[in-house]
Each structure stands twice: as structure tokens, then as C-alpha cells.
Amino acid sequence: MKEYHVIVKRQNENGEQWEQPYVAVFEDDEVVSVMNVLNYIYEHLDNSLAYFNHAACKQAACGKCTVKVNGKIRLSCKEPAADQMLLEAANNNILRDLICRE
């Protein structure tokens, strides 16, 4: 099993911000994207996490799943996951957690 240690910079509707640590676990041979890690967190650890996920995602076409990964703007559906990731909203127009106004 492979562990991905992640810190998500979160923000609620009132503008309150905090950093939330998580550990996502996958099989050693699994190909894991940042989106897979976010899905794992939502499904197994914290269903209050807000991020863009859609059935048509994972095609790197729409750009709505854009987040900052260790300070760099990336598509979460395409970006390979790494251990020790810092995930944060792509810009300062944050609605909640990793979701921003367009």
C-alpha cells in the first residue's frame, strides 16, 4: 500500500481558513491522480471537502478541476499524485475549500 500525505488549505463560506491534513491510501501499482486523492478523501475521510468533480472529468478538457499543487497551477484530473502534497484553491476568489468563482 502507498500512502499520500496531503495538506488541503480549506476555507469556509465565512472566509475562515485552516490547513487540514489527510492520508490517502492506494495500492502500490495504482496510477493515482490528484483527483483520485481528493475523491479518496471525500469518500473515506471527510465528505465536507469541497472540490470540483464531475462524471465527465478526468479528460483534462474543461479546466474546472484546477487547483494549486505545491504552489503550481495544475489540473487535478491529470496531475499525478505525489506524497507530501499541499493542495489549495487556484485563485483568491474562493467559494469554499478548493472551489473558486470563475
A tleap script that builds the chain and sets N, CA, C and O, in Angstrom:
source leaprc.protein.ff14SB
mol = sequence {
  NMET LYS GLU TYR HIE VAL ILE VAL LYS ARG
  GLN ASN GLU ASN GLY GLU GLN TRP GLU GLN
  PRO TYR VAL ALA VAL PHE GLU ASP ASP GLU
  VAL VAL SER VAL MET ASN VAL LEU ASN TYR
  ILE TYR GLU HIE LEU ASP ASN SER LEU ALA
  TYR PHE ASN HIE ALA ALA CYS LYS GLN ALA
  ALA CYS GLY LYS CYS THR VAL LYS VAL ASN
  GLY LYS ILE ARG LEU SER CYS LYS GLU PRO
  ALA ALA ASP GLN MET LEU LEU GLU ALA ALA
  ASN ASN ASN ILE LEU ARG ASP LEU ILE CYS
  ARG CGLU
}
set mol.1.N position { 0.834 -1.184 0.000 }
set mol.1.CA position { 0.000 0.000 0.000 }
set mol.1.C position { 0.880 1.250 0.000 }
set mol.1.O position { 1.930 1.297 0.642 }
set mol.2.N position { 0.425 2.244 -0.730 }
set mol.2.CA position { 1.157 3.503 -0.796 }
set mol.2.C position { 0.322 4.606 -0.160 }
set mol.2.O position { -0.869 4.738 -0.440 }
set mol.3.N position { 0.955 5.388 0.691 }
set mol.3.CA position { 0.281 6.489 1.379 }
set mol.3.C position { 0.657 7.820 0.736 }
set mol.3.O position { 1.814 8.055 0.385 }
set mol.4.N position { -0.341 8.682 0.591 }
set mol.4.CA position { -0.145 10.044 0.113 }
set mol.4.C position { -0.549 10.980 1.243 }
set mol.4.O position { -1.725 11.073 1.596 }
set mol.5.N position { 0.436 11.673 1.805 }
set mol.5.CA position { 0.178 12.640 2.863 }
set mol.5.C position { -0.116 13.977 2.199 }
set mol.5.O position { 0.675 14.489 1.408 }
set mol.6.N position { -1.271 14.526 2.543 }
set mol.6.CA position { -1.781 15.714 1.862 }
set mol.6.C position { -2.212 16.742 2.902 }
set mol.6.O position { -2.792 16.399 3.932 }
set mol.7.N position { -1.919 17.999 2.615 }
set mol.7.CA position { -2.490 19.098 3.385 }
set mol.7.C position { -3.357 19.892 2.421 }
set mol.7.O position { -2.898 20.311 1.358 }
set mol.8.N position { -4.615 20.095 2.803 }
set mol.8.CA position { -5.535 20.884 1.991 }
set mol.8.C position { -5.779 22.198 2.712 }
set mol.8.O position { -6.208 22.216 3.866 }
set mol.9.N position { -5.500 23.304 2.017 }
set mol.9.CA position { -5.841 24.620 2.555 }
set mol.9.C position { -7.327 24.814 2.323 }
set mol.9.O position { -7.791 24.869 1.184 }
set mol.10.N position { -8.065 24.917 3.415 }
set mol.10.CA position { -9.518 24.997 3.332 }
set mol.10.C position { -10.016 26.387 3.708 }
set mol.10.O position { -9.328 27.147 4.388 }
set mol.11.N position { -11.213 26.699 3.257 }
set mol.11.CA position { -11.860 27.961 3.608 }
set mol.11.C position { -13.365 27.742 3.614 }
set mol.11.O position { -13.911 27.135 2.692 }
set mol.12.N position { -14.036 28.233 4.648 }
set mol.12.CA position { -15.483 28.110 4.682 }
set mol.12.C position { -16.147 29.340 4.072 }
set mol.12.O position { -15.473 30.259 3.608 }
set mol.13.N position { -17.477 29.343 4.080 }
set mol.13.CA position { -18.241 30.435 3.463 }
set mol.13.C position { -18.037 31.768 4.172 }
set mol.13.O position { -18.292 32.819 3.585 }
set mol.14.N position { -17.579 31.745 5.428 }
set mol.14.CA position { -17.339 32.969 6.192 }
set mol.14.C position { -15.930 33.517 5.995 }
set mol.14.O position { -15.576 34.538 6.585 }
set mol.15.N position { -15.124 32.850 5.173 }
set mol.15.CA position { -13.762 33.296 4.923 }
set mol.15.C position { -12.742 32.755 5.905 }
set mol.15.O position { -11.555 33.063 5.790 }
set mol.16.N position { -13.180 31.950 6.876 }
set mol.16.CA position { -12.273 31.349 7.841 }
set mol.16.C position { -11.411 30.302 7.135 }
set mol.16.O position { -11.930 29.455 6.408 }
set mol.17.N position { -10.089 30.363 7.352 }
set mol.17.CA position { -9.158 29.463 6.664 }
set mol.17.C position { -8.408 28.586 7.652 }
set mol.17.O position { -8.153 28.988 8.788 }
set mol.18.N position { -8.054 27.377 7.208 }
set mol.18.CA position { -7.247 26.464 8.005 }
set mol.18.C position { -6.620 25.422 7.092 }
set mol.18.O position { -7.053 25.232 5.955 }
set mol.19.N position { -5.601 24.755 7.601 }
set mol.19.CA position { -4.958 23.662 6.872 }
set mol.19.C position { -5.386 22.340 7.482 }
set mol.19.O position { -5.312 22.150 8.696 }
set mol.20.N position { -5.837 21.424 6.629 }
set mol.20.CA position { -6.349 20.131 7.081 }
set mol.20.C position { -5.463 19.013 6.527 }
set mol.20.O position { -5.360 18.859 5.310 }
set mol.21.N position { -4.827 18.235 7.397 }
set mol.21.CA position { -4.003 17.111 6.912 }
set mol.21.C position { -4.856 15.853 6.679 }
set mol.21.O position { -5.819 15.594 7.400 }
set mol.22.N position { -4.474 15.087 5.659 }
set mol.22.CA position { -5.130 13.821 5.347 }
set mol.22.C position { -4.070 12.820 4.896 }
set mol.22.O position { -2.974 13.203 4.486 }
set mol.23.N position { -4.409 11.536 4.975 }
set mol.23.CA position { -3.575 10.481 4.411 }
set mol.23.C position { -4.486 9.606 3.553 }
set mol.23.O position { -5.431 8.996 4.054 }
set mol.24.N position { -4.189 9.551 2.250 }
set mol.24.CA position { -4.929 8.709 1.311 }
set mol.24.C position { -4.091 7.475 1.003 }
set mol.24.O position { -2.876 7.569 0.829 }
set mol.25.N position { -4.746 6.320 0.937 }
set mol.25.CA position { -4.039 5.053 0.756 }
set mol.25.C position { -4.515 4.364 -0.519 }
set mol.25.O position { -5.714 4.210 -0.753 }
set mol.26.N position { -3.542 3.950 -1.342 }
set mol.26.CA position { -3.831 3.274 -2.606 }
set mol.26.C position { -2.923 2.059 -2.753 }
set mol.26.O position { -1.900 1.953 -2.078 }
set mol.27.N position { -3.300 1.156 -3.631 }
set mol.27.CA position { -2.458 0.009 -3.952 }
set mol.27.C position { -1.156 0.503 -4.579 }
set mol.27.O position { -1.140 1.536 -5.248 }
set mol.28.N position { -0.078 -0.226 -4.366 }
set mol.28.CA position { 1.230 0.172 -4.883 }
set mol.28.C position { 1.246 0.354 -6.394 }
set mol.28.O position { 1.923 1.252 -6.894 }
set mol.29.N position { 0.518 -0.473 -7.128 }
set mol.29.CA position { 0.567 -0.433 -8.590 }
set mol.29.C position { -0.486 0.481 -9.224 }
set mol.29.O position { -0.564 0.572 -10.449 }
set mol.30.N position { -1.291 1.155 -8.406 }
set mol.30.CA position { -2.326 2.047 -8.937 }
set mol.30.C position { -1.713 3.330 -9.482 }
set mol.30.O position { -0.787 3.886 -8.892 }
set mol.31.N position { -2.236 3.794 -10.611 }
set mol.31.CA position { -1.883 5.107 -11.138 }
set mol.31.C position { -2.845 6.092 -10.479 }
set mol.31.O position { -4.062 5.979 -10.628 }
set mol.32.N position { -2.289 7.058 -9.751 }
set mol.32.CA position { -3.104 7.929 -8.909 }
set mol.32.C position { -2.914 9.385 -9.314 }
set mol.32.O position { -1.788 9.877 -9.399 }
set mol.33.N position { -4.031 10.068 -9.564 }
set mol.33.CA position { -4.004 11.499 -9.861 }
set mol.33.C position { -4.382 12.276 -8.597 }
set mol.33.O position { -4.839 11.698 -7.611 }
set mol.34.N position { -4.185 13.573 -8.647 }
set mol.34.CA position { -4.618 14.431 -7.541 }
set mol.34.C position { -6.130 14.278 -7.353 }
set mol.34.O position { -6.610 14.255 -6.220 }
set mol.35.N position { -6.879 14.173 -8.444 }
set mol.35.CA position { -8.334 13.974 -8.349 }
set mol.35.C position { -8.659 12.678 -7.610 }
set mol.35.O position { -9.585 12.648 -6.800 }
set mol.36.N position { -7.908 11.606 -7.878 }
set mol.36.CA position { -8.123 10.345 -7.157 }
set mol.36.C position { -7.926 10.543 -5.658 }
set mol.36.O position { -8.684 10.005 -4.851 }
set mol.37.N position { -6.913 11.309 -5.293 }
set mol.37.CA position { -6.655 11.580 -3.876 }
set mol.37.C position { -7.809 12.373 -3.274 }
set mol.37.O position { -8.266 12.060 -2.175 }
set mol.38.N position { -8.286 13.394 -3.982 }
set mol.38.CA position { -9.418 14.178 -3.484 }
set mol.38.C position { -10.667 13.308 -3.344 }
set mol.38.O position { -11.402 13.427 -2.364 }
set mol.39.N position { -10.904 12.442 -4.317 }
set mol.39.CA position { -12.049 11.534 -4.236 }
set mol.39.C position { -11.923 10.609 -3.022 }
set mol.39.O position { -12.903 10.373 -2.316 }
set mol.40.N position { -10.719 10.088 -2.782 }
set mol.40.CA position { -10.492 9.220 -1.625 }
set mol.40.C position { -10.803 9.974 -0.331 }
set mol.40.O position { -11.493 9.458 0.548 }
set mol.41.N position { -10.289 11.196 -0.224 }
set mol.41.CA position { -10.542 11.994 0.976 }
set mol.41.C position { -12.045 12.176 1.176 }
set mol.41.O position { -12.558 11.972 2.276 }
set mol.42.N position { -12.744 12.559 0.115 }
set mol.42.CA position { -14.179 12.801 0.209 }
set mol.42.C position { -14.948 11.529 0.565 }
set mol.42.O position { -15.842 11.560 1.411 }
set mol.43.N position { -14.611 10.429 -0.066 }
set mol.43.CA position { -15.356 9.179 0.118 }
set mol.43.C position { -15.022 8.433 1.407 }
set mol.43.O position { -15.878 7.736 1.952 }
set mol.44.N position { -13.783 8.569 1.907 }
set mol.44.CA position { -13.356 7.763 3.047 }
set mol.44.C position { -13.018 8.551 4.311 }
set mol.44.O position { -13.047 7.995 5.410 }
set mol.45.N position { -12.700 9.833 4.169 }
set mol.45.CA position { -12.201 10.562 5.330 }
set mol.45.C position { -13.030 11.780 5.718 }
set mol.45.O position { -13.233 12.031 6.906 }
set mol.46.N position { -13.513 12.540 4.737 }
set mol.46.CA position { -14.143 13.825 5.051 }
set mol.46.C position { -15.063 14.256 3.911 }
set mol.46.O position { -14.609 14.847 2.931 }
set mol.47.N position { -16.351 13.961 4.041 }
set mol.47.CA position { -17.277 14.315 2.960 }
set mol.47.C position { -17.710 15.774 2.991 }
set mol.47.O position { -18.627 16.163 2.267 }
set mol.48.N position { -17.066 16.578 3.817 }
set mol.48.CA position { -17.339 18.018 3.801 }
set mol.48.C position { -16.371 18.770 2.889 }
set mol.48.O position { -16.543 19.968 2.666 }
set mol.49.N position { -15.365 18.092 2.363 }
set mol.49.CA position { -14.387 18.733 1.483 }
set mol.49.C position { -15.052 19.143 0.173 }
set mol.49.O position { -15.692 18.326 -0.489 }
set mol.50.N position { -14.897 20.410 -0.194 }
set mol.50.CA position { -15.484 20.924 -1.433 }
set mol.50.C position { -14.399 21.050 -2.504 }
set mol.50.O position { -13.386 21.722 -2.305 }
set mol.51.N position { -14.631 20.392 -3.642 }
set mol.51.CA position { -13.727 20.444 -4.784 }
set mol.51.C position { -14.546 20.115 -6.020 }
set mol.51.O position { -15.633 19.549 -5.904 }
set mol.52.N position { -14.043 20.459 -7.204 }
set mol.52.CA position { -14.794 20.167 -8.418 }
set mol.52.C position { -14.562 18.722 -8.822 }
set mol.52.O position { -13.425 18.267 -8.950 }
set mol.53.N position { -15.664 18.011 -9.019 }
set mol.53.CA position { -15.622 16.650 -9.535 }
set mol.53.C position { -16.879 16.441 -10.357 }
set mol.53.O position { -17.974 16.806 -9.929 }
set mol.54.N position { -16.729 15.867 -11.508 }
set mol.54.CA position { -17.847 15.661 -12.413 }
set mol.54.C position { -17.615 14.356 -13.153 }
set mol.54.O position { -16.472 13.944 -13.350 }
set mol.55.N position { -18.690 13.708 -13.562 }
set mol.55.CA position { -18.571 12.431 -14.272 }
set mol.55.C position { -17.729 12.558 -15.532 }
set mol.55.O position { -17.037 11.612 -15.909 }
set mol.56.N position { -17.776 13.713 -16.188 }
set mol.56.CA position { -17.017 13.919 -17.423 }
set mol.56.C position { -15.577 14.351 -17.149 }
set mol.56.O position { -14.780 14.483 -18.078 }
set mol.57.N position { -15.247 14.569 -15.888 }
set mol.57.CA position { -13.889 14.980 -15.572 }
set mol.57.C position { -12.932 13.829 -15.865 }
set mol.57.O position { -13.355 12.759 -16.303 }
set mol.58.N position { -11.682 14.045 -15.629 }
set mol.58.CA position { -10.605 13.087 -15.902 }
set mol.58.C position { -10.238 13.047 -17.379 }
set mol.58.O position { -9.573 12.119 -17.840 }
set mol.59.N position { -10.683 14.076 -18.125 }
set mol.59.CA position { -10.340 14.156 -19.538 }
set mol.59.C position { -9.464 15.370 -19.841 }
set mol.59.O position { -9.078 15.581 -20.991 }
set mol.60.N position { -9.150 16.163 -18.830 }
set mol.60.CA position { -8.301 17.351 -18.970 }
set mol.60.C position { -8.816 18.287 -20.054 }
set mol.60.O position { -8.034 18.842 -20.826 }
set mol.61.N position { -10.137 18.460 -20.112 }
set mol.61.CA position { -10.729 19.264 -21.174 }
set mol.61.C position { -11.319 20.582 -20.683 }
set mol.61.O position { -11.167 21.607 -21.347 }
set mol.62.N position { -11.987 20.572 -19.532 }
set mol.62.CA position { -12.740 21.774 -19.136 }
set mol.62.C position { -11.949 22.731 -18.252 }
set mol.62.O position { -12.207 23.934 -18.282 }
set mol.63.N position { -11.008 22.243 -17.477 }
set mol.63.CA position { -10.199 23.091 -16.611 }
set mol.63.C position { -10.851 23.466 -15.295 }
set mol.63.O position { -10.257 24.217 -14.521 }
set mol.64.N position { -12.045 22.976 -15.011 }
set mol.64.CA position { -12.741 23.348 -13.783 }
set mol.64.C position { -12.142 22.708 -12.538 }
set mol.64.O position { -12.400 23.166 -11.425 }
set mol.65.N position { -11.357 21.672 -12.705 }
set mol.65.CA position { -10.746 20.998 -11.550 }
set mol.65.C position { -9.365 21.573 -11.221 }
set mol.65.O position { -8.585 20.941 -10.508 }
set mol.66.N position { -9.066 22.743 -11.728 }
set mol.66.CA position { -7.763 23.372 -11.500 }
set mol.66.C position { -7.570 23.690 -10.018 }
set mol.66.O position { -8.442 24.271 -9.372 }
set mol.67.N position { -6.418 23.298 -9.499 }
set mol.67.CA position { -6.011 23.599 -8.124 }
set mol.67.C position { -4.521 23.912 -8.133 }
set mol.67.O position { -3.822 23.652 -9.111 }
set mol.68.N position { -4.052 24.472 -7.032 }
set mol.68.CA position { -2.607 24.624 -6.856 }
set mol.68.C position { -2.097 23.378 -6.152 }
set mol.68.O position { -2.608 22.983 -5.104 }
set mol.69.N position { -1.079 22.767 -6.750 }
set mol.69.CA position { -0.418 21.608 -6.169 }
set mol.69.C position { 1.013 22.037 -5.863 }
set mol.69.O position { 1.808 22.283 -6.771 }
set mol.70.N position { 1.326 22.122 -4.582 }
set mol.70.CA position { 2.647 22.605 -4.157 }
set mol.70.C position { 2.988 23.930 -4.824 }
set mol.70.O position { 4.117 24.148 -5.263 }
set mol.71.N position { 1.981 24.823 -4.895 }
set mol.71.CA position { 2.171 26.177 -5.396 }
set mol.71.C position { 2.059 26.349 -6.895 }
set mol.71.O position { 2.146 27.475 -7.385 }
set mol.72.N position { 1.871 25.275 -7.642 }
set mol.72.CA position { 1.788 25.353 -9.094 }
set mol.72.C position { 0.378 25.000 -9.560 }
set mol.72.O position { -0.217 24.031 -9.087 }
set mol.73.N position { -0.152 25.797 -10.492 }
set mol.73.CA position { -1.490 25.557 -11.035 }
set mol.73.C position { -1.475 24.278 -11.866 }
set mol.73.O position { -0.666 24.125 -12.781 }
set mol.74.N position { -2.392 23.358 -11.528 }
set mol.74.CA position { -2.470 22.066 -12.215 }
set mol.74.C position { -3.925 21.633 -12.359 }
set mol.74.O position { -4.790 22.075 -11.603 }
set mol.75.N position { -4.189 20.763 -13.337 }
set mol.75.CA position { -5.490 20.117 -13.457 }
set mol.75.C position { -5.457 18.889 -12.547 }
set mol.75.O position { -4.629 17.999 -12.742 }
set mol.76.N position { -6.333 18.836 -11.574 }
set mol.76.CA position { -6.280 17.723 -10.622 }
set mol.76.C position { -6.606 16.382 -11.278 }
set mol.76.O position { -6.178 15.336 -10.791 }
set mol.77.N position { -7.365 16.405 -12.389 }
set mol.77.CA position { -7.711 15.149 -13.057 }
set mol.77.C position { -6.540 14.568 -13.851 }
set mol.77.O position { -6.535 13.384 -14.187 }
set mol.78.N position { -5.557 15.408 -14.144 }
set mol.78.CA position { -4.423 14.971 -14.975 }
set mol.78.C position { -3.113 14.867 -14.194 }
set mol.78.O position { -2.245 14.065 -14.538 }
set mol.79.N position { -2.973 15.662 -13.164 }
set mol.79.CA position { -1.713 15.737 -12.412 }
set mol.79.C position { -1.483 14.470 -11.586 }
set mol.79.O position { -2.338 14.093 -10.784 }
set mol.80.N position { -0.338 13.810 -11.776 }
set mol.80.CA position { -0.036 12.631 -10.952 }
set mol.80.C position { 0.113 13.032 -9.475 }
set mol.80.O position { 0.693 14.070 -9.157 }
set mol.81.N position { -0.410 12.209 -8.605 }
set mol.81.CA position { -0.296 12.464 -7.173 }
set mol.81.C position { 1.122 12.172 -6.709 }
set mol.81.O position { 1.831 11.355 -7.296 }
set mol.82.N position { 1.516 12.848 -5.655 }
set mol.82.CA position { 2.811 12.623 -5.028 }
set mol.82.C position { 2.614 12.691 -3.524 }
set mol.82.O position { 1.662 13.307 -3.043 }
set mol.83.N position { 3.501 12.067 -2.792 }
set mol.83.CA position { 3.444 12.175 -1.346 }
set mol.83.C position { 3.833 13.599 -0.953 }
set mol.83.O position { 4.597 14.254 -1.662 }
set mol.84.N position { 3.317 14.070 0.159 }
set mol.84.CA position { 3.623 15.398 0.700 }
set mol.84.C position { 3.109 16.524 -0.200 }
set mol.84.O position { 3.847 17.463 -0.499 }
set mol.85.N position { 1.865 16.438 -0.626 }
set mol.85.CA position { 1.269 17.491 -1.454 }
set mol.85.C position { 0.584 18.536 -0.586 }
set mol.85.O position { -0.023 18.222 0.438 }
set mol.86.N position { 0.697 19.781 -1.021 }
set mol.86.CA position { -0.083 20.880 -0.470 }
set mol.86.C position { -1.070 21.279 -1.552 }
set mol.86.O position { -0.665 21.708 -2.632 }
set mol.87.N position { -2.361 21.143 -1.275 }
set mol.87.CA position { -3.401 21.478 -2.244 }
set mol.87.C position { -4.143 22.714 -1.763 }
set mol.87.O position { -4.537 22.814 -0.601 }
set mol.88.N position { -4.325 23.657 -2.691 }
set mol.88.CA position { -5.055 24.875 -2.343 }
set mol.88.C position { -5.824 25.385 -3.553 }
set mol.88.O position { -5.589 24.959 -4.683 }
set mol.89.N position { -6.739 26.298 -3.295 }
set mol.89.CA position { -7.560 26.870 -4.362 }
set mol.89.C position { -6.668 27.530 -5.408 }
set mol.89.O position { -5.595 28.045 -5.094 }
set mol.90.N position { -7.131 27.506 -6.652 }
set mol.90.CA position { -6.339 28.017 -7.773 }
set mol.90.C position { -6.203 29.533 -7.764 }
set mol.90.O position { -5.240 30.066 -8.317 }
set mol.91.N position { -7.152 30.240 -7.146 }
set mol.91.CA position { -7.057 31.699 -7.075 }
set mol.91.C position { -7.663 32.178 -5.756 }
set mol.91.O position { -8.032 31.366 -4.908 }
set mol.92.N position { -7.765 33.487 -5.588 }
set mol.92.CA position { -8.263 34.057 -4.328 }
set mol.92.C position { -9.772 34.268 -4.310 }
set mol.92.O position { -10.301 34.772 -3.320 }
set mol.93.N position { -10.473 33.901 -5.362 }
set mol.93.CA position { -11.932 34.044 -5.425 }
set mol.93.C position { -12.601 32.765 -4.916 }
set mol.93.O position { -13.380 32.138 -5.632 }
set mol.94.N position { -12.295 32.394 -3.699 }
set mol.94.CA position { -12.702 31.110 -3.150 }
set mol.94.C position { -14.158 31.151 -2.682 }
set mol.94.O position { -14.560 32.031 -1.921 }
set mol.95.N position { -14.929 30.183 -3.155 }
set mol.95.CA position { -16.284 29.985 -2.642 }
set mol.95.C position { -16.224 29.132 -1.375 }
set mol.95.O position { -16.802 29.478 -0.345 }
set mol.96.N position { -15.510 28.010 -1.477 }
set mol.96.CA position { -15.299 27.117 -0.346 }
set mol.96.C position { -14.207 26.116 -0.705 }
set mol.96.O position { -14.216 25.553 -1.799 }
set mol.97.N position { -13.287 25.896 0.192 }
set mol.97.CA position { -12.196 24.936 0.041 }
set mol.97.C position { -11.460 25.121 -1.282 }
set mol.97.O position { -10.760 26.120 -1.450 }
set mol.98.N position { -11.596 24.190 -2.226 }
set mol.98.CA position { -10.863 24.239 -3.495 }
set mol.98.C position { -11.717 24.749 -4.663 }
set mol.98.O position { -11.282 24.707 -5.814 }
set mol.99.N position { -12.915 25.223 -4.373 }
set mol.99.CA position { -13.813 25.715 -5.428 }
set mol.99.C position { -13.741 27.239 -5.481 }
set mol.99.O position { -13.922 27.923 -4.474 }
set mol.100.N position { -13.469 27.753 -6.684 }
set mol.100.CA position { -13.348 29.199 -6.896 }
set mol.100.C position { -14.417 29.692 -7.842 }
set mol.100.O position { -14.957 28.932 -8.647 }
set mol.101.N position { -14.720 30.990 -7.736 }
set mol.101.CA position { -15.581 31.627 -8.736 }
set mol.101.C position { -14.791 31.725 -10.034 }
set mol.101.O position { -13.567 31.861 -10.023 }
set mol.102.N position { -15.491 31.655 -11.127 }
set mol.102.CA position { -14.815 31.782 -12.433 }
set mol.102.C position { -14.670 33.223 -12.823 }
set mol.102.O position { -14.128 33.523 -13.887 }
savepdb mol mol.pdb
quit
